[in-house]
Amino acid sequence: MDWDFIYRYLPVFGNAAHLTVKIGTAGIVLAILVGLTCAVIRHLKIPVLKEIAIIYIELSRNTPLLVQLFFLYYGLPKIGVPTNVEICGIVGIAFLGGSYMSESFRSGLESIDPVQTESALSLGMTRFEAMRYVILPQAVSVSIPAFIANIIFLLKETSVFSAISLMDLMFTAKDLIGLYYKTTESLFLLVVFYLLILLPVSLLGNLIERRMRYAGFGD
């Protein structure tokens, strides 16, 4: 193990990790919004929009992220839609993640007894108010384990960004291996930085889940 090499290229991996987290976070935030919207649409059975949401989910979940990225990065410019590698990464994560987040939220919504909605409506709430103040907080609490698992999954999926020449952690590791043949050292740094990114997410998710259940949500 060449520790001098590891020390020398720590800042390079640090920059790559920052880019990975930045793009991954932006994509995940969009994925949460898309997933929540699709889940609510399907739960409320809104005509036309429900069918569109189902088609999107099936299309997204049954095509690899790599194929989606290739379509965004190489296909869109062919039809006159300008883009760049970072936007492709964000949109790719959002497109893939939205479908998984939707299924997580939907399972949470379906776990809530319909009598709670009926009770909220009988108290004078609108369907929107019942969804926002009564159903969603409980559904989100139930969905937390799957929600955190999806976040970790999507952050790990950022490793395929290297295929479209985005200088993330995987691209950096492959580049250094190709230049200096330091396979062990490069992979060691890759594993360490992914652990630094993913382990806090997992621990924070467990903490949030315990806090929400202690507060009484999802019981």
Salt bridges, closest charged atoms under 4 A:
ASP2 OD2 - LYS182 NZ 3.02
GLU86 OE1 - LYS22 NZ 3.78
GLU103 OE2 - ARG42 NH1 2.83
GLU103 OE1 - ARG61 NH1 3.70
GLU103 OE1 - ARG106 NH2 3.03
GLU110 OE2 - ARG106 NH1 2.98
GLU209 OE2 - ARG213 NE 3.68
